[in-house]
Amino acid sequence: MDAVNLLIGRVKRTTSIGATLTSQDKYASQLKQELMGFMGTSFEPLLERHIGKRVVLELTKGDKIFEYPGVLKDYTAEFIEIMDVDYKIKEDQTARKADLVIPRRYGVIRHLGE
């Protein structure tokens, strides 16, 4: 947030756009909030410390919740990537190791795996 404030402050003082931004403070504030909303969801300190460790991914499919233990490889604002998951497509099949990329709206890291 400090970096965004510094950048907008510098633009206000040194460019012709700055005069427009100064007269339109409401829009500058809205721009700051939208920037922070966009950038704020990609870095999560709670997930950051679990990268490379076994975790449990909770996946919601309709009204059912499934748990998949695996190794957290990476995450973004949109997705969670988890490796070495025992995954079955059908109940009667044997589980296979798979790497999954799950949209964050359906999957959540709940806790460390054992």
Backbone as XML, in Angstrom:
<?xml version="1.0"?>
<chain id="A" units="angstrom">
  <residue number="1" name="MET">
    <atom name="N" x="0.826" y="-1.189" z="0.000"/>
    <atom name="CA" x="0.000" y="0.000" z="0.000"/>
    <atom name="C" x="0.866" y="1.246" z="0.000"/>
  </residue>
  <residue number="2" name="ASP">
    <atom name="N" x="1.977" y="1.186" z="0.758"/>
    <atom name="CA" x="2.888" y="2.334" z="0.787"/>
    <atom name="C" x="3.470" y="2.618" z="-0.591"/>
  </residue>
  <residue number="3" name="ALA">
    <atom name="N" x="3.796" y="1.562" z="-1.324"/>
    <atom name="CA" x="4.363" y="1.738" z="-2.662"/>
    <atom name="C" x="3.351" y="2.375" z="-3.607"/>
  </residue>
  <residue number="4" name="VAL">
    <atom name="N" x="2.104" y="1.953" z="-3.515"/>
    <atom name="CA" x="1.052" y="2.536" z="-4.365"/>
    <atom name="C" x="0.853" y="4.007" z="-4.015"/>
  </residue>
  <residue number="5" name="ASN">
    <atom name="N" x="0.808" y="4.329" z="-2.719"/>
    <atom name="CA" x="0.668" y="5.727" z="-2.298"/>
    <atom name="C" x="1.830" y="6.576" z="-2.786"/>
  </residue>
  <residue number="6" name="LEU">
    <atom name="N" x="3.045" y="6.043" z="-2.689"/>
    <atom name="CA" x="4.227" y="6.758" z="-3.142"/>
    <atom name="C" x="4.170" y="7.014" z="-4.640"/>
  </residue>
  <residue number="7" name="LEU">
    <atom name="N" x="3.795" y="6.003" z="-5.401"/>
    <atom name="CA" x="3.702" y="6.131" z="-6.852"/>
    <atom name="C" x="2.667" y="7.175" z="-7.250"/>
  </residue>
  <residue number="8" name="ILE">
    <atom name="N" x="1.488" y="7.112" z="-6.680"/>
    <atom name="CA" x="0.439" y="8.083" z="-7.026"/>
    <atom name="C" x="0.832" y="9.483" z="-6.582"/>
  </residue>
  <residue number="9" name="GLY">
    <atom name="N" x="1.468" y="9.606" z="-5.415"/>
    <atom name="CA" x="1.946" y="10.914" z="-4.955"/>
    <atom name="C" x="2.965" y="11.506" z="-5.904"/>
  </residue>
  <residue number="10" name="ARG">
    <atom name="N" x="3.886" y="10.682" z="-6.396"/>
    <atom name="CA" x="4.906" y="11.140" z="-7.336"/>
    <atom name="C" x="4.273" y="11.583" z="-8.646"/>
  </residue>
  <residue number="11" name="VAL">
    <atom name="N" x="3.311" y="10.821" z="-9.140"/>
    <atom name="CA" x="2.632" y="11.174" z="-10.392"/>
    <atom name="C" x="1.881" y="12.497" z="-10.238"/>
  </residue>
  <residue number="12" name="LYS">
    <atom name="N" x="1.246" y="12.692" z="-9.085"/>
    <atom name="CA" x="0.504" y="13.936" z="-8.842"/>
    <atom name="C" x="1.415" y="15.159" z="-8.902"/>
  </residue>
  <residue number="13" name="ARG">
    <atom name="N" x="2.645" y="15.026" z="-8.404"/>
    <atom name="CA" x="3.547" y="16.181" z="-8.338"/>
    <atom name="C" x="4.286" y="16.452" z="-9.628"/>
  </residue>
  <residue number="14" name="THR">
    <atom name="N" x="4.569" y="15.435" z="-10.425"/>
    <atom name="CA" x="5.526" y="15.619" z="-11.510"/>
    <atom name="C" x="4.968" y="15.528" z="-12.921"/>
  </residue>
  <residue number="15" name="THR">
    <atom name="N" x="3.744" y="15.131" z="-13.114"/>
    <atom name="CA" x="3.244" y="14.976" z="-14.487"/>
    <atom name="C" x="1.975" y="15.777" z="-14.700"/>
  </residue>
  <residue number="16" name="SER">
    <atom name="N" x="1.629" y="15.931" z="-15.964"/>
    <atom name="CA" x="0.385" y="16.635" z="-16.286"/>
    <atom name="C" x="-0.830" y="15.827" z="-15.846"/>
  </residue>
  <residue number="17" name="ILE">
    <atom name="N" x="-0.688" y="14.532" z="-15.796"/>
    <atom name="CA" x="-1.773" y="13.682" z="-15.308"/>
    <atom name="C" x="-1.981" y="13.946" z="-13.820"/>
  </residue>
  <residue number="18" name="GLY">
    <atom name="N" x="-0.920" y="14.333" z="-13.140"/>
    <atom name="CA" x="-0.997" y="14.605" z="-11.709"/>
    <atom name="C" x="-2.006" y="15.674" z="-11.367"/>
  </residue>
  <residue number="19" name="ALA">
    <atom name="N" x="-2.087" y="16.718" z="-12.180"/>
    <atom name="CA" x="-3.075" y="17.778" z="-11.930"/>
    <atom name="C" x="-4.480" y="17.211" z="-12.031"/>
  </residue>
  <residue number="20" name="THR">
    <atom name="N" x="-4.688" y="16.341" z="-12.975"/>
    <atom name="CA" x="-5.997" y="15.710" z="-13.128"/>
    <atom name="C" x="-6.299" y="14.815" z="-11.934"/>
  </residue>
  <residue number="21" name="LEU">
    <atom name="N" x="-5.298" y="14.035" z="-11.501"/>
    <atom name="CA" x="-5.499" y="13.156" z="-10.346"/>
    <atom name="C" x="-5.782" y="13.960" z="-9.082"/>
  </residue>
  <residue number="22" name="THR">
    <atom name="N" x="-5.106" y="15.095" z="-8.924"/>
    <atom name="CA" x="-5.322" y="15.918" z="-7.738"/>
    <atom name="C" x="-6.752" y="16.436" z="-7.710"/>
  </residue>
  <residue number="23" name="SER">
    <atom name="N" x="-7.273" y="16.835" z="-8.864"/>
    <atom name="CA" x="-8.644" y="17.340" z="-8.900"/>
    <atom name="C" x="-9.668" y="16.212" z="-8.821"/>
  </residue>
  <residue number="24" name="GLN">
    <atom name="N" x="-9.223" y="15.006" z="-9.026"/>
    <atom name="CA" x="-10.121" y="13.848" z="-9.008"/>
    <atom name="C" x="-9.695" y="12.854" z="-7.926"/>
  </residue>
  <residue number="25" name="ASP">
    <atom name="N" x="-9.512" y="13.335" z="-6.694"/>
    <atom name="CA" x="-9.029" y="12.481" z="-5.604"/>
    <atom name="C" x="-9.911" y="11.259" z="-5.363"/>
  </residue>
  <residue number="26" name="LYS">
    <atom name="N" x="-11.198" y="11.409" z="-5.607"/>
    <atom name="CA" x="-12.111" y="10.281" z="-5.417"/>
    <atom name="C" x="-11.722" y="9.121" z="-6.342"/>
  </residue>
  <residue number="27" name="TYR">
    <atom name="N" x="-11.371" y="9.436" z="-7.581"/>
    <atom name="CA" x="-11.004" y="8.397" z="-8.536"/>
    <atom name="C" x="-9.623" y="7.821" z="-8.228"/>
  </residue>
  <residue number="28" name="ALA">
    <atom name="N" x="-8.730" y="8.652" z="-7.716"/>
    <atom name="CA" x="-7.407" y="8.161" z="-7.317"/>
    <atom name="C" x="-7.548" y="7.170" z="-6.160"/>
  </residue>
  <residue number="29" name="SER">
    <atom name="N" x="-8.413" y="7.470" z="-5.203"/>
    <atom name="CA" x="-8.650" y="6.554" z="-4.084"/>
    <atom name="C" x="-9.258" y="5.244" z="-4.567"/>
  </residue>
  <residue number="30" name="GLN">
    <atom name="N" x="-10.169" y="5.344" z="-5.512"/>
    <atom name="CA" x="-10.790" y="4.137" z="-6.063"/>
    <atom name="C" x="-9.745" y="3.298" z="-6.794"/>
  </residue>
  <residue number="31" name="LEU">
    <atom name="N" x="-8.856" y="3.953" z="-7.529"/>
    <atom name="CA" x="-7.789" y="3.246" z="-8.233"/>
    <atom name="C" x="-6.892" y="2.516" z="-7.249"/>
  </residue>
  <residue number="32" name="LYS">
    <atom name="N" x="-6.542" y="3.165" z="-6.131"/>
    <atom name="CA" x="-5.702" y="2.535" z="-5.099"/>
    <atom name="C" x="-6.385" y="1.294" z="-4.545"/>
  </residue>
  <residue number="33" name="GLN">
    <atom name="N" x="-7.666" y="1.403" z="-4.246"/>
    <atom name="CA" x="-8.377" y="0.267" z="-3.658"/>
    <atom name="C" x="-8.464" y="-0.896" z="-4.638"/>
  </residue>
  <residue number="34" name="GLU">
    <atom name="N" x="-8.699" y="-0.605" z="-5.921"/>
    <atom name="CA" x="-8.775" y="-1.672" z="-6.911"/>
    <atom name="C" x="-7.420" y="-2.351" z="-7.092"/>
  </residue>
  <residue number="35" name="LEU">
    <atom name="N" x="-6.348" y="-1.546" z="-7.099"/>
    <atom name="CA" x="-5.010" y="-2.122" z="-7.196"/>
    <atom name="C" x="-4.712" y="-3.030" z="-6.015"/>
  </residue>
  <residue number="36" name="MET">
    <atom name="N" x="-5.051" y="-2.602" z="-4.821"/>
    <atom name="CA" x="-4.779" y="-3.408" z="-3.634"/>
    <atom name="C" x="-5.652" y="-4.657" z="-3.613"/>
  </residue>
  <residue number="37" name="GLY">
    <atom name="N" x="-6.875" y="-4.564" z="-4.084"/>
    <atom name="CA" x="-7.735" y="-5.748" z="-4.161"/>
    <atom name="C" x="-7.186" y="-6.772" z="-5.126"/>
  </residue>
  <residue number="38" name="PHE">
    <atom name="N" x="-6.622" y="-6.291" z="-6.227"/>
    <atom name="CA" x="-6.037" y="-7.194" z="-7.224"/>
    <atom name="C" x="-4.770" y="-7.842" z="-6.704"/>
  </residue>
  <residue number="39" name="MET">
    <atom name="N" x="-3.890" y="-7.047" z="-6.093"/>
    <atom name="CA" x="-2.607" y="-7.560" z="-5.649"/>
    <atom name="C" x="-2.700" y="-8.260" z="-4.296"/>
  </residue>
  <residue number="40" name="GLY">
    <atom name="N" x="-3.657" y="-7.886" z="-3.484"/>
    <atom name="CA" x="-3.716" y="-8.389" z="-2.122"/>
    <atom name="C" x="-4.045" y="-9.859" z="-1.990"/>
  </residue>
  <residue number="41" name="THR">
    <atom name="N" x="-4.655" y="-10.466" z="-2.985"/>
    <atom name="CA" x="-5.071" y="-11.852" z="-2.841"/>
    <atom name="C" x="-4.040" y="-12.853" z="-3.339"/>
  </residue>
  <residue number="42" name="SER">
    <atom name="N" x="-2.973" y="-12.404" z="-3.986"/>
    <atom name="CA" x="-2.039" y="-13.376" z="-4.543"/>
    <atom name="C" x="-1.019" y="-13.872" z="-3.518"/>
  </residue>
  <residue number="43" name="PHE">
    <atom name="N" x="-0.567" y="-13.055" z="-2.578"/>
    <atom name="CA" x="0.411" y="-13.486" z="-1.582"/>
    <atom name="C" x="-0.298" y="-13.750" z="-0.267"/>
  </residue>
  <residue number="44" name="GLU">
    <atom name="N" x="-0.135" y="-14.961" z="0.254"/>
    <atom name="CA" x="-0.732" y="-15.305" z="1.541"/>
    <atom name="C" x="0.336" y="-15.909" z="2.440"/>
  </residue>
  <residue number="45" name="PRO">
    <atom name="N" x="0.724" y="-15.197" z="3.485"/>
    <atom name="CA" x="1.774" y="-15.696" z="4.376"/>
    <atom name="C" x="1.460" y="-17.068" z="4.967"/>
  </residue>
  <residue number="46" name="LEU">
    <atom name="N" x="0.199" y="-17.364" z="5.223"/>
    <atom name="CA" x="-0.157" y="-18.668" z="5.786"/>
    <atom name="C" x="0.129" y="-19.807" z="4.815"/>
  </residue>
  <residue number="47" name="LEU">
    <atom name="N" x="-0.108" y="-19.578" z="3.530"/>
    <atom name="CA" x="0.201" y="-20.613" z="2.540"/>
    <atom name="C" x="1.683" y="-20.641" z="2.211"/>
  </residue>
  <residue number="48" name="GLU">
    <atom name="N" x="2.318" y="-19.500" z="2.231"/>
    <atom name="CA" x="3.725" y="-19.388" z="1.839"/>
    <atom name="C" x="4.618" y="-20.329" z="2.648"/>
  </residue>
  <residue number="49" name="ARG">
    <atom name="N" x="4.368" y="-20.432" z="3.925"/>
    <atom name="CA" x="5.227" y="-21.274" z="4.765"/>
    <atom name="C" x="4.972" y="-22.764" z="4.571"/>
  </residue>
  <residue number="50" name="HIS">
    <atom name="N" x="3.913" y="-23.138" z="3.833"/>
    <atom name="CA" x="3.599" y="-24.549" z="3.600"/>
    <atom name="C" x="4.073" y="-25.046" z="2.233"/>
  </residue>
  <residue number="51" name="ILE">
    <atom name="N" x="4.644" y="-24.169" z="1.411"/>
    <atom name="CA" x="5.135" y="-24.605" z="0.101"/>
    <atom name="C" x="6.221" y="-25.653" z="0.303"/>
  </residue>
  <residue number="52" name="GLY">
    <atom name="N" x="6.074" y="-26.775" z="-0.413"/>
    <atom name="CA" x="7.031" y="-27.874" z="-0.305"/>
    <atom name="C" x="6.719" y="-28.848" z="0.816"/>
  </residue>
  <residue number="53" name="LYS">
    <atom name="N" x="5.652" y="-28.612" z="1.549"/>
    <atom name="CA" x="5.281" y="-29.497" z="2.657"/>
    <atom name="C" x="3.975" y="-30.223" z="2.333"/>
  </residue>
  <residue number="54" name="ARG">
    <atom name="N" x="3.774" y="-31.357" z="3.025"/>
    <atom name="CA" x="2.516" y="-32.099" z="2.851"/>
    <atom name="C" x="1.386" y="-31.328" z="3.503"/>
  </residue>
  <residue number="55" name="VAL">
    <atom name="N" x="0.314" y="-31.155" z="2.749"/>
    <atom name="CA" x="-0.870" y="-30.449" z="3.223"/>
    <atom name="C" x="-2.101" y="-31.254" z="2.834"/>
  </residue>
  <residue number="56" name="VAL">
    <atom name="N" x="-3.235" y="-30.828" z="3.317"/>
    <atom name="CA" x="-4.502" y="-31.436" z="2.922"/>
    <atom name="C" x="-5.320" y="-30.380" z="2.194"/>
  </residue>
  <residue number="57" name="LEU">
    <atom name="N" x="-5.649" y="-30.689" z="0.936"/>
    <atom name="CA" x="-6.489" y="-29.823" z="0.119"/>
    <atom name="C" x="-7.930" y="-30.269" z="0.290"/>
  </residue>
  <residue number="58" name="GLU">
    <atom name="N" x="-8.799" y="-29.344" z="0.615"/>
    <atom name="CA" x="-10.229" y="-29.631" z="0.726"/>
    <atom name="C" x="-10.891" y="-29.105" z="-0.540"/>
  </residue>
  <residue number="59" name="LEU">
    <atom name="N" x="-11.489" y="-30.017" z="-1.307"/>
    <atom name="CA" x="-12.094" y="-29.683" z="-2.592"/>
    <atom name="C" x="-13.609" y="-29.831" z="-2.501"/>
  </residue>
  <residue number="60" name="THR">
    <atom name="N" x="-14.322" y="-28.811" z="-2.911"/>
    <atom name="CA" x="-15.781" y="-28.837" z="-2.899"/>
    <atom name="C" x="-16.287" y="-29.122" z="-4.306"/>
  </residue>
  <residue number="61" name="LYS">
    <atom name="N" x="-17.046" y="-30.210" z="-4.444"/>
    <atom name="CA" x="-17.703" y="-30.564" z="-5.713"/>
    <atom name="C" x="-19.190" y="-30.657" z="-5.435"/>
  </residue>
  <residue number="62" name="GLY">
    <atom name="N" x="-19.921" y="-29.642" z="-5.836"/>
    <atom name="CA" x="-21.353" y="-29.606" z="-5.538"/>
    <atom name="C" x="-21.572" y="-29.493" z="-4.052"/>
  </residue>
  <residue number="63" name="ASP">
    <atom name="N" x="-22.302" y="-30.460" z="-3.485"/>
    <atom name="CA" x="-22.532" y="-30.442" z="-2.034"/>
    <atom name="C" x="-21.607" y="-31.403" z="-1.293"/>
  </residue>
  <residue number="64" name="LYS">
    <atom name="N" x="-20.642" y="-32.000" z="-2.006"/>
    <atom name="CA" x="-19.699" y="-32.929" z="-1.386"/>
    <atom name="C" x="-18.348" y="-32.253" z="-1.178"/>
  </residue>
  <residue number="65" name="ILE">
    <atom name="N" x="-17.654" y="-32.674" z="-0.122"/>
    <atom name="CA" x="-16.314" y="-32.166" z="0.174"/>
    <atom name="C" x="-15.352" y="-33.346" z="0.187"/>
  </residue>
  <residue number="66" name="PHE">
    <atom name="N" x="-14.271" y="-33.234" z="-0.581"/>
    <atom name="CA" x="-13.255" y="-34.277" z="-0.666"/>
    <atom name="C" x="-11.943" y="-33.730" z="-0.117"/>
  </residue>
  <residue number="67" name="GLU">
    <atom name="N" x="-11.171" y="-34.585" z="0.541"/>
    <atom name="CA" x="-9.862" y="-34.197" z="1.050"/>
    <atom name="C" x="-8.787" y="-34.948" z="0.278"/>
  </residue>
  <residue number="68" name="TYR">
    <atom name="N" x="-7.774" y="-34.203" z="-0.174"/>
    <atom name="CA" x="-6.667" y="-34.773" z="-0.915"/>
    <atom name="C" x="-5.347" y="-34.370" z="-0.261"/>
  </residue>
  <residue number="69" name="PRO">
    <atom name="N" x="-4.642" y="-35.309" z="0.367"/>
    <atom name="CA" x="-3.307" y="-34.979" z="0.882"/>
    <atom name="C" x="-2.300" y="-34.963" z="-0.257"/>
  </residue>
  <residue number="70" name="GLY">
    <atom name="N" x="-1.380" y="-34.033" z="-0.195"/>
    <atom name="CA" x="-0.328" y="-33.918" z="-1.193"/>
    <atom name="C" x="0.667" y="-32.846" z="-0.783"/>
  </residue>
  <residue number="71" name="VAL">
    <atom name="N" x="1.577" y="-32.526" z="-1.677"/>
    <atom name="CA" x="2.613" y="-31.526" z="-1.420"/>
    <atom name="C" x="2.222" y="-30.227" z="-2.123"/>
  </residue>
  <residue number="72" name="LEU">
    <atom name="N" x="2.148" y="-29.152" z="-1.359"/>
    <atom name="CA" x="1.816" y="-27.849" z="-1.945"/>
    <atom name="C" x="2.994" y="-27.370" z="-2.773"/>
  </residue>
  <residue number="73" name="LYS">
    <atom name="N" x="2.783" y="-27.237" z="-4.073"/>
    <atom name="CA" x="3.860" y="-26.790" z="-4.959"/>
    <atom name="C" x="3.845" y="-25.281" z="-5.099"/>
  </residue>
  <residue number="74" name="ASP">
    <atom name="N" x="2.673" y="-24.706" z="-5.374"/>
    <atom name="CA" x="2.591" y="-23.266" z="-5.606"/>
    <atom name="C" x="1.132" y="-22.846" z="-5.522"/>
  </residue>
  <residue number="75" name="TYR">
    <atom name="N" x="0.911" y="-21.543" z="-5.512"/>
    <atom name="CA" x="-0.439" y="-20.995" z="-5.530"/>
    <atom name="C" x="-0.395" y="-19.624" z="-6.183"/>
  </residue>
  <residue number="76" name="THR">
    <atom name="N" x="-1.523" y="-19.217" z="-6.709"/>
    <atom name="CA" x="-1.694" y="-17.865" z="-7.237"/>
    <atom name="C" x="-3.007" y="-17.342" z="-6.676"/>
  </residue>
  <residue number="77" name="ALA">
    <atom name="N" x="-3.403" y="-16.167" z="-7.124"/>
    <atom name="CA" x="-4.693" y="-15.627" z="-6.710"/>
    <atom name="C" x="-5.835" y="-16.487" z="-7.237"/>
  </residue>
  <residue number="78" name="GLU">
    <atom name="N" x="-5.588" y="-17.224" z="-8.315"/>
    <atom name="CA" x="-6.637" y="-18.003" z="-8.966"/>
    <atom name="C" x="-6.570" y="-19.505" z="-8.697"/>
  </residue>
  <residue number="79" name="PHE">
    <atom name="N" x="-5.364" y="-20.051" z="-8.501"/>
    <atom name="CA" x="-5.201" y="-21.500" z="-8.463"/>
    <atom name="C" x="-4.324" y="-21.966" z="-7.305"/>
  </residue>
  <residue number="80" name="ILE">
    <atom name="N" x="-4.479" y="-23.251" z="-6.958"/>
    <atom name="CA" x="-3.602" y="-23.950" z="-6.015"/>
    <atom name="C" x="-3.049" y="-25.154" z="-6.764"/>
  </residue>
  <residue number="81" name="GLU">
    <atom name="N" x="-1.722" y="-25.339" z="-6.694"/>
    <atom name="CA" x="-1.090" y="-26.484" z="-7.335"/>
    <atom name="C" x="-0.564" y="-27.414" z="-6.243"/>
  </residue>
  <residue number="82" name="ILE">
    <atom name="N" x="-0.983" y="-28.673" z="-6.308"/>
    <atom name="CA" x="-0.610" y="-29.656" z="-5.300"/>
    <atom name="C" x="-0.102" y="-30.917" z="-6.014"/>
  </residue>
  <residue number="83" name="MET">
    <atom name="N" x="1.007" y="-31.495" z="-5.509"/>
    <atom name="CA" x="1.657" y="-32.637" z="-6.168"/>
    <atom name="C" x="1.477" y="-33.915" z="-5.353"/>
  </residue>
  <residue number="84" name="ASP">
    <atom name="N" x="1.704" y="-35.024" z="-6.040"/>
    <atom name="CA" x="1.723" y="-36.356" z="-5.421"/>
    <atom name="C" x="0.434" y="-36.668" z="-4.669"/>
  </residue>
  <residue number="85" name="VAL">
    <atom name="N" x="-0.668" y="-36.420" z="-5.321"/>
    <atom name="CA" x="-1.984" y="-36.686" z="-4.739"/>
    <atom name="C" x="-2.437" y="-38.075" z="-5.170"/>
  </residue>
  <residue number="86" name="ASP">
    <atom name="N" x="-2.943" y="-38.874" z="-4.243"/>
    <atom name="CA" x="-3.589" y="-40.144" z="-4.594"/>
    <atom name="C" x="-4.984" y="-39.798" z="-5.094"/>
  </residue>
  <residue number="87" name="TYR">
    <atom name="N" x="-5.201" y="-39.952" z="-6.396"/>
    <atom name="CA" x="-6.425" y="-39.474" z="-7.018"/>
    <atom name="C" x="-7.127" y="-40.593" z="-7.765"/>
  </residue>
  <residue number="88" name="LYS">
    <atom name="N" x="-8.426" y="-40.730" z="-7.533"/>
    <atom name="CA" x="-9.263" y="-41.714" z="-8.243"/>
    <atom name="C" x="-10.289" y="-40.960" z="-9.081"/>
  </residue>
  <residue number="89" name="ILE">
    <atom name="N" x="-10.483" y="-41.417" z="-10.305"/>
    <atom name="CA" x="-11.541" y="-40.837" z="-11.137"/>
    <atom name="C" x="-12.871" y="-41.500" z="-10.783"/>
  </residue>
  <residue number="90" name="LYS">
    <atom name="N" x="-12.836" y="-42.825" z="-10.565"/>
    <atom name="CA" x="-14.030" y="-43.565" z="-10.163"/>
    <atom name="C" x="-13.736" y="-44.302" z="-8.876"/>
  </residue>
  <residue number="91" name="GLU">
    <atom name="N" x="-14.754" y="-44.552" z="-8.098"/>
    <atom name="CA" x="-14.600" y="-45.206" z="-6.795"/>
    <atom name="C" x="-13.997" y="-46.604" z="-6.898"/>
  </residue>
  <residue number="92" name="ASP">
    <atom name="N" x="-14.327" y="-47.362" z="-7.956"/>
    <atom name="CA" x="-13.856" y="-48.738" z="-8.062"/>
    <atom name="C" x="-12.439" y="-48.854" z="-8.633"/>
  </residue>
  <residue number="93" name="GLN">
    <atom name="N" x="-11.826" y="-47.760" z="-9.038"/>
    <atom name="CA" x="-10.467" y="-47.775" z="-9.565"/>
    <atom name="C" x="-9.449" y="-47.613" z="-8.439"/>
  </residue>
  <residue number="94" name="THR">
    <atom name="N" x="-8.230" y="-48.083" z="-8.707"/>
    <atom name="CA" x="-7.164" y="-47.862" z="-7.737"/>
    <atom name="C" x="-6.654" y="-46.424" z="-7.883"/>
  </residue>
  <residue number="95" name="ALA">
    <atom name="N" x="-6.160" y="-45.890" z="-6.792"/>
    <atom name="CA" x="-5.673" y="-44.513" z="-6.802"/>
    <atom name="C" x="-4.356" y="-44.426" z="-7.556"/>
  </residue>
  <residue number="96" name="ARG">
    <atom name="N" x="-4.177" y="-43.319" z="-8.261"/>
    <atom name="CA" x="-2.936" y="-43.027" z="-8.974"/>
    <atom name="C" x="-2.365" y="-41.730" z="-8.443"/>
  </residue>
  <residue number="97" name="LYS">
    <atom name="N" x="-1.055" y="-41.587" z="-8.534"/>
    <atom name="CA" x="-0.410" y="-40.335" z="-8.163"/>
    <atom name="C" x="-0.676" y="-39.310" z="-9.271"/>
  </residue>
  <residue number="98" name="ALA">
    <atom name="N" x="-1.042" y="-38.121" z="-8.854"/>
    <atom name="CA" x="-1.327" y="-37.063" z="-9.826"/>
    <atom name="C" x="-0.932" y="-35.721" z="-9.237"/>
  </residue>
  <residue number="99" name="ASP">
    <atom name="N" x="-0.685" y="-34.769" z="-10.115"/>
    <atom name="CA" x="-0.495" y="-33.382" z="-9.717"/>
    <atom name="C" x="-1.772" y="-32.651" z="-10.117"/>
  </residue>
  <residue number="100" name="LEU">
    <atom name="N" x="-2.333" y="-31.883" z="-9.190"/>
    <atom name="CA" x="-3.595" y="-31.195" z="-9.434"/>
    <atom name="C" x="-3.400" y="-29.689" z="-9.422"/>
  </residue>
  <residue number="101" name="VAL">
    <atom name="N" x="-4.112" y="-29.024" z="-10.308"/>
    <atom name="CA" x="-4.219" y="-27.568" z="-10.290"/>
    <atom name="C" x="-5.703" y="-27.275" z="-10.105"/>
  </residue>
  <residue number="102" name="ILE">
    <atom name="N" x="-6.035" y="-26.693" z="-8.955"/>
    <atom name="CA" x="-7.428" y="-26.506" z="-8.555"/>
    <atom name="C" x="-7.744" y="-25.015" z="-8.482"/>
  </residue>
  <residue number="103" name="PRO">
    <atom name="N" x="-8.861" y="-24.584" z="-9.074"/>
    <atom name="CA" x="-9.277" y="-23.192" z="-8.872"/>
    <atom name="C" x="-9.536" y="-22.923" z="-7.389"/>
  </residue>
  <residue number="104" name="ARG">
    <atom name="N" x="-9.080" y="-21.789" z="-6.899"/>
    <atom name="CA" x="-9.192" y="-21.491" z="-5.464"/>
    <atom name="C" x="-10.627" y="-21.336" z="-5.006"/>
  </residue>
  <residue number="105" name="ARG">
    <atom name="N" x="-11.544" y="-21.097" z="-5.912"/>
    <atom name="CA" x="-12.943" y="-20.984" z="-5.482"/>
    <atom name="C" x="-13.514" y="-22.348" z="-5.093"/>
  </residue>
  <residue number="106" name="TYR">
    <atom name="N" x="-12.846" y="-23.449" z="-5.521"/>
    <atom name="CA" x="-13.302" y="-24.794" z="-5.179"/>
    <atom name="C" x="-12.404" y="-25.496" z="-4.162"/>
  </residue>
  <residue number="107" name="GLY">
    <atom name="N" x="-11.147" y="-25.068" z="-4.050"/>
    <atom name="CA" x="-10.214" y="-25.756" z="-3.173"/>
    <atom name="C" x="-9.588" y="-24.839" z="-2.145"/>
  </residue>
  <residue number="108" name="VAL">
    <atom name="N" x="-9.338" y="-25.400" z="-0.956"/>
    <atom name="CA" x="-8.749" y="-24.657" z="0.147"/>
    <atom name="C" x="-7.741" y="-25.557" z="0.845"/>
  </residue>
  <residue number="109" name="ILE">
    <atom name="N" x="-6.588" y="-24.998" z="1.216"/>
    <atom name="CA" x="-5.640" y="-25.742" z="2.043"/>
    <atom name="C" x="-6.114" y="-25.604" z="3.481"/>
  </residue>
  <residue number="110" name="ARG">
    <atom name="N" x="-6.447" y="-26.730" z="4.114"/>
    <atom name="CA" x="-7.001" y="-26.689" z="5.475"/>
    <atom name="C" x="-5.932" y="-26.832" z="6.543"/>
  </residue>
  <residue number="111" name="HIS">
    <atom name="N" x="-4.981" y="-27.763" z="6.339"/>
    <atom name="CA" x="-3.977" y="-27.992" z="7.373"/>
    <atom name="C" x="-2.825" y="-28.789" z="6.797"/>
  </residue>
  <residue number="112" name="LEU">
    <atom name="N" x="-1.773" y="-28.924" z="7.564"/>
    <atom name="CA" x="-0.642" y="-29.745" z="7.164"/>
    <atom name="C" x="-1.039" y="-31.213" z="7.157"/>
  </residue>
  <residue number="113" name="GLY">
    <atom name="N" x="-0.461" y="-31.970" z="6.245"/>
    <atom name="CA" x="-0.693" y="-33.409" z="6.199"/>
    <atom name="C" x="0.346" y="-34.108" z="7.051"/>
  </residue>
  <residue number="114" name="GLU">
    <atom name="N" x="0.101" y="-35.369" z="7.305"/>
    <atom name="CA" x="1.054" y="-36.135" z="8.142"/>
    <atom name="C" x="1.801" y="-37.134" z="7.313"/>
  </residue>
</chain>
